[in-house]
Amino acid sequence: MMDKVNLAEKFSRFTEHWSPKIAGEVNDAYIKLVKFKGEFVWHHHDHEDEMFQVVKGSFTMKLRDRDVEIREGEFIIIPRGVEHKPVAEAECCVMLIEPKSTLNTGNVRNERTLPKLDRV
């Protein structure tokens, strides 16, 4: 079905942080919406690149050699194999585009690992 998606409305449907929701699909990729607040875990993805686009707010993408501030209207692509850790001082709304096979914690398995994602 070809319906438009209102990002603000979709983000209003959930409050939890670090729990991506599926908002759409393009070929073999999911469009995911997630709210960041605080620190995530250091991790990498062996087989998938990830795109993080800030819809509202800002966050810092920590890399082992530098930090990159991503502000509203900006995105960053993290290539497969690159260790990274998102950090947001205040709540930040982010859209992810990544292969359907991408596990949110990559090579790390812990209490934040989500084997199955909800749709929003």
N, C-alpha and C positions, 0 to 999 in steps of 0.2 A: 504494500500500500504506500502511496506517495503522499504522506501528510507532513506538514511542517512541524518542526520541533521548537518549542519555546524554552530556551535554556533556563531562564529565571524560574519558570514554572516547574520545570523538572528538578532543579536544585531545591526548590521549596518543599519537595516531597520527602526529603530525608534530612536527618540532623547529624548522624554519626560521622566520625572522621576516619580517614584511611580505609574506607570500605567502598570501593568502586561499584557503580551501578551501570548496567548496560542500557544505553539510550538509543542505540541503533546498530546496524551492521552494514558494512561496505565490503563486498567480496569476502575475503577471508579475514577481515578485521572487525573488531568491535569499536564502537564509539562509546567511551565510558565517561561517566561523570563522577567526580570524587571531591570531597571536601578535605583539605589538609588543615591541621592545626597541631603544633608541636613538632616533634621529630619522628621520622620514620626510621627504618633500619638500613644499614649499609647492605647493598645487594647488587647483583648484576644478572643479566639474562644471557644465557649462552647462545640462544638462537633467534632472539627477537630484538628489533629496534623498537624504541618507544618515543612517542611524541606527547609532550605535555604543553597544553595551551592554557594560559591563565584567562579565565572568563571574568573573575572578580577578585580583587586583592593582589597579593604578590607572595612569592616564596623564594627561598634560596635553594638552588640545586648544588649540593656539596659534591665535589669530585675530589679525588685523592690529591690532585695538584692545584686546585683552585675552587673558588665559590663563584656561582653565577646567579645574579639576581634576575628573576623572571617576573615582569610586571604585567598588569592588565593589558590585554591585547598583544602580548608577546608569547612566543613558544620556543621550546628547545627540543631537539631530537637527541636522544641518548642512544648511540650505536650499541649493538649487541656486544657483550663482553666488557663494557665500561662500568666500573663500580660507581655507584651513586647513592645519594641519600637526600631526599627532599626534607626541607625544614621550613615551617611557616610559623612566625611569631603570632600572627592573628589568623583567624579563619580565612581560607583562600579557596575559591571554587575553580576547579581545573577540569578541562576536557582532555581525555587521553585517546589517542588513536594507536592501536596496537593489534598484532595478530591475535586471533581467538585463543591460541595456545598459551598466551602470556599469563603466567602466575604472578600475582601482585607482589610477592616477595622474592621473585626470581629464584636464585640458588639457595635462599635461606628458608627454612621451615620453622615457624614459631607460632605464637598465639595470634599473630596478625595475618597469617596465611589464610587466604580464602579460596578453597578448592572450587566453590561454585558461587557465581555472582547472581544477584537479583537484578531484575529489570526495573526500570523506573519510568 
